Every structure is written in C-alpha cells, then in structure tokens.
Amino acid sequence: MFPLLLIPYYFLVGATGAYIMSQQTNSPSKYKIVGFKSSLAMTKGRELIETHGIKVKKHLPLINACLCEVDNNARSIFKSLADDSMIEFIEDDYVGQIQVMPSLSIDIKKQGQEIPWGVRKIGAPSVWKDTRGEKIRVGIIDTGVDVSHPDLKGNIASAGWVLECQNIVDDNGHGSHVAGTIAALDNDIGVIGVAPKVQIYSVKAFSKSGRGNISDVIEGLNWCVENKVHVINMSFGFKNSKALEKAIKEVYKRNIVLVAASGNSGGNNSVMYPARYPEVIAVAASDSKDKVAWFSSGGAEVNVMAPGAGILSTYKDGGYKTMSGTSMACPHVTAACALILSKSNLDPKGVKDVLINTSKDMGHSKTKQGAGLIDVAKASSYKRD
C-alpha cells in the first residue's frame, strides 16, 4: 500500500511557544494529542485539560501527554489551551499504515522447510552455529501475530494489544509475516527466520486494514518498554509528528534499538517517519538481484538496505505468503540487530554503527541504499576499536 498522505501545517499560539499541528484532510481528526511540559505531572495536566471543557480519552505516559476528544468547538478551545505555559504541543492523532505493496501472490502451502532467499542473501545461516538470537527480546508493533502458527508459537513470549478491539488476533497477516522473517522456527516445516531463537513480543497497534494512529504506536512503544525488549521492529510509516518524535526519543534513552521501514513511495527525500528520525535505523528494500526495489523510499536518512521484494514468510491462519515492501526489508535488519546483541552489550548507536560499517556497498546512490546491503556474518563478528 502506498503511504497515506497527511500534510501538516503549523501555527504558533501565544507567547509560550506551544504549537498546534493540524492536518489538511477531508475528514478532521476525532482526537488530538496534548503534550505537557516535563514539569507538569500527568494528573495536573489532565485537570488543566478538563478545566477547558475537553474530554480526555486516555493517558500517554511515555510522552507525558493525553489523547483528547475533539468536538465542533474544538479549534477555539484548543487554541485557548495552547496559550497555557504548561502545554508543550497539541497535534492531531495522525493516521499511518503498514508499508507493504499490493500483491497478486496467493497463500502458499509449504511442504518441508526452506531458507527464504532474503535470509540467505544477508548471510544469516553462516552465524547460526554461533548464535540464533537466544535470550534477545524483539518487540513487533504491527497488526498482531498468529500465536498458534506452528512456525512461530514456540518463539512468542508475549502478545498484547492497544486497540479498542482488545484482541491480539492478526486479522491482516502483515504482523505474522514480519514475525516470520525475524524468528520463524527451525523445525523442518515452512520457513526459518534470520534469528530463529529470539523471543517475540508482539503488540497489535494496527487494524485489519493495516492502519493505525500515532497514539496507538505510542502505546505500543510503551508496551515494549514495559516488556523490556532489546530491539523494536516498526514496519510502518507516518508523516512527521511531535508526539511520535518525543516517544522515539524516550524509547531510545532506554537503550532500545529501533528499526523502521523507509517507506514505499519511491523517489528521493521520501523517507517516512519514524525511519527518518536519527535515533532509528532506516531500512530500504532490495531485490534478489541486489538492486534497490523500485518502490523503496530514498533520502539522506536511509542507513542500510535489506531484502524486501518477493519475501516468503509466515502469514495469518497458519499460512505462508510472498510479500513485498520495505515492511519486509525491515525485519531482516531487526533480526540482524538481535544477533549482534546476542554477542555483545552494545548500545543502540553501537549496533547502528556496526550495521553500517559491515554493510556491502552495492554501487547504488547513498540516498537509496545507505551504507549498502547488510551482512549478518560480518556484523555479528565485528570488533569495534
């Protein structure tokens, strides 16, 4: 799917410098995220919001903010609230979506086990005698995961949700596909993932249609923090958001590696958020001939590339499917990070540096490939000075 286009505009309100970010769409957002200055406690912030007659839907403790309902008088009310010196920002609860391309492929019934071409391409099998990602906890913020899938269930440590549906069911298939590339079991059936012994922590933050809100992702990030994951896979994209940026910075401070899909809009200067943030490892997609996939978003923010075209992996309802997108490239890198972490105690910057320093330059523009195609064998044995 191509990324949903949300065009933000900004205006300053009052002398305090607090600002409101809105979006130009045919259907105005039903919710706004109100962020407080660090000196204002959440309980006091909620009281402040309610004195303006605004209803709070839920708290977002990771960023010291509240998600608020918007009514017909919202614009003037929120402008008044933004004048308060304790308000850091107010923005719409933007919508984003998973980064997978439309596909004509059909579900595949696998007999026996095979190593997908992408897993082979990045050299993962050569390191399995030394590490398979044991004891590393990988967070996946996505459409959920098929917890009963025979090729996944042995590695699923926990599954949660942040959506109102209050279930963990992967009714889309994308989350299960991502999970399989990371950690499908070595069990003589189906496929095998890049890091087949990591522990999967899946949180459902995107709906059956593959869409989710900034507030859902922030709650998903908080869930991952609470579950003490080591690395987080984010195969989705949004336009810029102050709330998302703040959440990413907060997670990064907690020594968690963050990996995200660059986006599927092609071209240059088109990397989506959160991949565009400097705290995140931005992943472009390559094909089986080591070319940059035509749909892969480019820009100065791209760090590395990984296989993302025609990727076979696990799917919902115990199935398997071939899919394409930077969504598919991203989990290759996430799993590579897990393998690196299983053999070192590097911080997020250290992991990113190792990936960049060991990737193979495939001769493409840096804005399309970053440092090049990741090499798990070199990365997992890399010795920093």
WOJOMO-V890324 format. One record per residue. SS is DSSP state (H for helix, E for strand, - for the rest). PHI is phi in radians with two decimals (999 if undefined). NEAR is the number of other ideal C-beta (glycine too) atoms within 12 Angstrom. Layout:
SS&PHI&NEAR  SS&PHI&NEAR
This chain:
-&999&30  -&-1.42&24  -&-1.10&36  -&-1.17&28  -&-1.56&21  -&-2.10&33  -&-1.78&15  E&-1.43&27  E&-2.36&17  E&-2.24&22  E&-2.61&18  E&-1.39&17  -&-2.32&26  -&1.27&19  -&-1.39&10  -&-1.31&18  -&1.51&18  -&-1.10&31  E&-2.38&26  E&-1.94&36  E&-1.92&36  E&-2.13&32  E&-2.31&30  -&-1.65&17  -&-2.41&18  -&-1.25&8  -&-2.13&12  -&-1.02&21  -&-1.08&32  -&-1.46&21  E&-2.41&34  E&-2.22&45  E&-1.73&49  E&-1.93&50  E&-1.78&45  E&-1.79&36  -&-1.09&24  -&-1.08&15  -&-1.39&13  -&-1.82&24  -&-1.18&17  H&-1.00&26  H&-1.09&16  H&-1.22&19  H&-1.11&35  H&-1.10&28  H&-1.05&18  H&-1.07&29  H&-1.08&36  H&-1.20&19  H&-1.17&16  -&-1.61&29  -&1.35&19  -&-1.76&35  -&-1.57&21  E&-1.53&28  E&-1.51&25  E&-2.85&26  E&-1.58&26  E&-2.19&40  H&-1.10&26  H&-1.01&34  H&-2.05&39  -&0.94&31  E&-2.54&44  E&-2.25&41  E&-1.61&37  E&-2.11&38  E&-1.39&26  -&-1.97&31  -&-2.01&18  -&-1.12&10  -&-1.73&14  H&-1.06&28  H&-1.00&22  H&-1.19&18  H&-1.17&27  H&-1.22&37  H&-1.12&24  H&-1.15&23  H&-1.09&37  H&-1.13&38  -&-1.21&23  -&-1.24&32  -&-1.16&18  -&-1.56&30  E&-1.64&39  E&-1.50&33  E&-2.79&39  E&-2.39&47  E&-2.58&45  E&-1.16&41  -&-1.45&39  -&-0.99&44  E&-1.83&33  E&-2.36&44  E&-2.70&39  E&-1.08&51  -&-1.88&54  -&-2.13&45  -&-1.48&35  -&-0.99&15  -&-2.37&26  -&-1.69&10  -&-1.19&23  -&-1.94&12  -&-1.03&21  E&-2.05&24  -&-1.65&15  -&-1.66&29  -&-1.90&11  -&1.32&13  E&-2.08&24  E&-2.30&23  -&-1.65&27  -&-0.98&43  H&-1.03&28  H&-1.16&49  H&-1.11&41  H&-1.19&23  H&-1.01&35  -&-1.53&47  -&1.40&29  H&-1.07&46  H&-0.96&27  H&-1.25&22  H&-1.82&32  -&-1.14&27  -&-1.24&11  -&-1.74&20  -&-2.73&30  -&-2.18&33  -&1.56&40  -&-0.92&22  -&1.23&21  -&-1.61&40  E&-1.72&37  E&-1.94&54  E&-1.52&50  E&-2.20&57  E&-1.67&59  E&-2.84&58  -&-1.57&44  -&1.79&44  -&-2.57&51  -&-1.35&40  -&-1.21&32  -&-1.78&21  -&-1.09&41  -&-1.09&26  -&-1.70&41  -&-2.24&45  H&-1.02&25  H&-1.21&23  H&-1.88&41  E&-1.49&36  E&-1.47&29  E&-2.80&25  E&-2.40&37  E&-2.41&31  E&-2.57&31  -&-2.26&36  -&-1.44&32  -&-1.17&18  -&-1.13&19  -&0.95&11  -&-2.52&20  -&-1.80&31  -&-1.12&26  -&-1.49&42  -&-1.59&26  -&-1.89&36  -&1.90&38  H&-1.07&52  H&-1.08&53  H&-1.18&50  H&-1.14&53  H&-1.03&60  H&-1.07&56  H&-1.17&56  H&-1.11&59  H&-1.29&59  H&-2.57&51  -&-1.02&51  -&-1.22&30  -&-1.58&26  -&-2.43&23  -&1.26&15  -&-2.31&24  E&1.09&34  E&-2.27&44  -&-2.27&39  -&-1.50&52  -&-1.10&58  -&-2.24&50  -&-1.26&42  -&-2.26&32  -&-1.30&44  E&-1.72&33  E&-1.56&55  E&-2.10&42  E&-1.80&49  E&-2.22&44  E&-1.41&42  -&-2.21&49  -&-2.23&46  -&-1.41&30  -&-0.98&22  -&-1.41&19  -&1.48&38  E&-1.92&29  E&-2.69&43  E&-1.80&39  H&-0.93&50  H&-1.09&44  H&-1.15&41  H&-1.12&50  H&-1.09&47  H&-1.14&38  H&-1.11&46  H&-1.08&48  H&-1.11&34  H&-1.06&34  H&-1.13&40  H&-1.08&31  H&-1.10&22  -&-1.59&27  -&0.96&22  -&-1.28&40  -&-1.71&42  E&-2.58&51  E&-2.17&52  E&-1.65&62  E&-2.26&55  -&-1.58&56  E&-2.63&52  E&-2.53&49  E&-2.36&47  -&-1.37&34  -&-1.08&30  -&-2.64&41  H&-1.07&36  H&-1.12&43  H&-1.16&52  H&-1.04&34  H&-1.12&34  H&-1.11&45  H&-1.07&43  H&-1.09&24  H&-1.15&29  H&-1.19&40  H&-1.05&30  H&-1.06&19  -&-1.57&27  -&1.19&23  -&-1.89&43  E&-1.32&43  E&-2.05&49  E&-2.25&54  E&-2.50&52  E&-1.25&59  -&-1.26&57  -&2.11&51  -&-2.04&44  -&-1.67&32  -&1.14&28  -&1.18&23  -&-2.09&22  -&0.91&18  -&-2.19&32  -&-1.10&41  -&-1.56&49  E&-1.72&40  -&-1.51&47  -&-1.00&50  -&-1.29&35  -&-1.28&33  -&-1.13&22  -&-1.32&36  -&-1.90&45  E&-1.48&53  E&-1.59&47  E&-2.00&62  E&-1.65&59  E&-1.93&52  E&-2.05&44  -&-1.87&31  -&-1.20&21  -&-1.76&16  -&1.18&26  -&-1.57&23  E&-1.26&38  -&-1.03&41  -&-1.03&23  -&-1.52&36  -&-1.22&48  -&-1.18&44  -&-2.07&37  -&2.80&28  -&-1.07&20  -&-1.39&32  -&-1.08&43  -&-1.71&47  E&-2.59&54  E&-2.24&52  E&-2.63&61  E&-0.96&50  -&-2.56&53  -&-2.08&38  -&1.14&28  E&-1.68&50  E&-1.52&38  E&-2.76&54  E&-1.16&51  -&-2.51&41  H&-1.11&33  H&1.00&20  H&1.27&25  -&-1.66&30  E&-2.38&38  E&-2.70&37  E&-1.67&34  E&-2.39&48  -&-2.31&36  -&2.60&50  H&-1.17&56  H&-1.02&59  H&-1.45&53  H&-1.25&57  H&-0.92&60  H&-1.15&63  H&-1.06&54  H&-1.30&62  H&-0.99&56  H&-1.17&56  H&-1.08&58  H&-1.06&53  H&-1.09&52  H&-1.15&53  H&-1.09&48  H&-1.17&37  H&-1.21&34  -&-2.06&28  -&-2.70&24  -&-2.07&14  -&-1.16&27  -&-1.47&23  H&-0.97&32  H&-1.13&22  H&-1.09&24  H&-1.10&43  H&-1.07&36  H&-1.08&25  H&-1.08&37  H&-1.03&45  H&-1.15&34  H&-1.25&25  H&-1.90&31  -&-1.28&38  E&-1.69&28  -&-1.17&21  -&-1.71&27  -&1.50&15  -&-1.69&29  -&-1.03&21  H&-1.06&24  H&-1.28&26  H&-1.86&40  H&-1.95&37  -&1.12&41  -&-1.33&33  -&2.20&31  E&-1.36&44  -&-1.14&54  -&-2.27&34  H&-1.11&46  H&-1.06&28  H&-1.20&27  H&-1.14&47  H&-1.28&38  -&-1.96&21  -&-1.20&27  -&-1.88&14  -&-1.40&19  -&-1.19&7
